[in-house]
Amino acid sequence: MDKKILLWSITAALAGFLFGFDVVVISGADKKLQALWESSDAFHGWVVMGMRFGER
């Protein structure tokens, strides 16, 4: 196998893993942040939607 293809494959896999891990961590903290910032449900929904939009 070409080393360049292997390197790009590992890089893409690692980037996907790190992004997925980041989304899980943020999703676990979102309600605590909503309470901390005393934000409304509508604003919280926009923030979460923006985070999810970044996944695409």
C-alpha positions as CSV (number, residue, x, y, z in Angstrom):
1,M,0.0,0.0,0.0
2,D,1.2,3.5,-0.8
3,K,2.5,5.2,2.4
4,K,0.8,8.5,1.4
5,I,-2.6,6.8,1.2
6,L,-2.0,5.1,4.6
7,L,-1.0,8.4,6.1
8,W,-4.1,10.2,4.8
9,S,-6.4,7.4,5.9
10,I,-5.0,7.5,9.4
11,T,-5.3,11.3,9.5
12,A,-8.9,11.2,8.3
13,A,-9.8,8.5,10.8
14,L,-8.2,10.4,13.7
15,A,-9.9,13.7,12.7
16,G,-13.3,11.9,12.6
17,F,-12.7,10.4,16.0
18,L,-11.6,13.6,17.6
19,F,-14.6,15.5,16.2
20,G,-17.0,12.8,17.4
21,F,-15.4,12.8,20.8
22,D,-15.7,16.6,21.0
23,V,-19.4,16.5,20.1
24,V,-20.0,13.9,22.8
25,V,-18.3,16.0,25.5
26,I,-20.2,19.1,24.5
27,S,-23.5,17.2,24.4
28,G,-22.8,16.0,28.0
29,A,-22.2,19.5,29.2
30,D,-24.9,21.4,27.4
31,K,-27.6,21.4,30.1
32,K,-25.0,22.4,32.8
33,L,-23.9,25.3,30.6
34,Q,-27.5,26.3,30.0
35,A,-28.0,26.5,33.8
36,L,-24.7,28.3,34.3
37,W,-25.4,31.0,31.7
38,E,-29.1,31.1,32.6
39,S,-30.0,31.0,28.9
40,S,-33.5,30.4,27.5
41,D,-34.5,27.1,25.9
42,A,-34.7,28.9,22.5
43,F,-31.2,30.2,22.7
44,H,-29.9,26.9,23.9
45,G,-31.6,25.2,21.0
46,W,-29.9,27.6,18.6
47,V,-26.5,26.9,20.2
48,V,-27.0,23.1,19.9
49,M,-28.2,23.4,16.4
50,G,-25.2,25.4,15.4
51,M,-22.9,22.7,16.9
52,R,-24.8,20.0,15.0
53,F,-24.7,22.0,11.8
54,G,-20.9,22.0,12.1
55,E,-20.9,18.2,12.0
56,R,-22.0,18.2,8.4
